Amino acid sequence: MQKTILTLFLLSFMNIAVAEEGCPAGQIPAQAGGGPASCGPIPQGYYKNNSPRPTGKWIKTWGAIALGTIDGVPNYGVPTGLPSEASAKKEAIARCTKLGADNCHVVATYRNQCTAIGEPQSNGRPNPDGYVQFARQPGKENAIKESLESCERRNPTMQCKVIYSACSEPIFQGF
């Protein structure tokens, strides 16, 4: 009885050995023409690759600030989210001119960043004798802080106010 149990126990492991068929690493069992089992190379794509695949890409965008004047008072053209620096500059000048400002020219461009304008003022109105300050930073709060601090340093006898802040954010484009 013990011999029968031992024989059955050993025979149960033979199926495992036959299933593996003794192929070396990098090969799998293959049947050629229905004949006896043989080994062949693992075909490309046999093991499924489960790594994440991108579903799109981030497009970085541009913004610009154009400055002009109407009766000595500064006016601005400020587009964001444009695909190129050239298009941002062109749009900034167009917006500045559309407001009726003279001598519109680009004073700042930025890509995938935030900007702010710190303007010197007197009695709540822009002071044409002061120096307007422009800041570019990765975050809006940082741009606001920098433009205000810079304006106050350049115009110590005037009150400064942040009159504009915006960010030119990247746009996700799916495949």
Beta strands, then each sheet from edge to edge (+ up, - down):
strand 1: 27-31
strand 2: 37-41
strand 3: 56-59
strand 4: 62-70
strand 5: 73-77
strand 6: 102-111
strand 7: 114-122
strand 8: 125-126
strand 9: 133-137
strand 10: 159-167
strand 11: 171-174
sheet 1: 1+ 2-
sheet 2: 3+ 11-
sheet 3: 5+ 4- 6+
sheet 4: 8+ 7- 9+
sheet 5: 8+ 7- 10+
end
